[in-house]
Amino acid sequence: MTIQLLREKQRSLRGLIWGQDLAEYILSLALAPLTALAAWKAKASIIQLGHGIATIMLVASAVVIWVNERRTSRFHDIDLNVLEYHRRLLQLYDRRIRFLKSVKFWYAIPLLFGVSLVMRPLFVRILPTPWGMVLFSGLLLIVWLGVWQMNDVRRVGD
């Protein structure tokens, strides 16, 4: 009975991970060609660099998510007792939590840096005062906090 409960928990976790990762694949692989095209069409080198960094981060995130999902693939339970199965399931939970808590550093910071290179000239032109940079920095901070909320709070809680 206990092993069946653990297997159901594993299936539930795998379904959750698959759904979250699928959404990330679709989003990043759909936006990567758009940012690559924008980098190719941009005239200013700083905007090209920003779009290029964003493109690289979108493609890299899809690869990293895919590799991480392959690591969390189903473990073989042929000769495992309940204690060993439970230990491996807890390791799977811990690995996923560590991955979600690291997203804000390896993904969000470089992606927001690329976006800031693209958006900075626009903000400087619209709001040339120092308040424009304060507003722009505040906007980037709010987006980064949104990534933190989405991964560290909501997804880890799921």
Sequence and secondary structure as in RCSB ss.txt:
>XXXX:A:sequence
MTIQLLREKQRSLRGLIWGQDLAEYILSLALAPLTALAAWKAKASIIQLGHGIATIMLVASAVVIWVNERRTSRF
HDIDLNVLEYHRRLLQLYDRRIRFLKSVKFWYAIPLLFGVSLVMRPLFVRILPTPWGMVLFSGLLLIVWLGVWQM
NDVRRVGD
>XXXX:A:secstr
 HHHHHHHHHHHHHHHHHHHHHHHHHHHHHHHHHHHHHHHH  SHHHHHHHHHHHHHHHHHHHHHHHHHHHTS  
  TT  HHHHHHHHHHHHHHHHHHHHHHIIIIIHHHHHHHHHHHHHHHHHH  SHHHHHHHHHHHHHHHHHHHII
IIIIIHH 
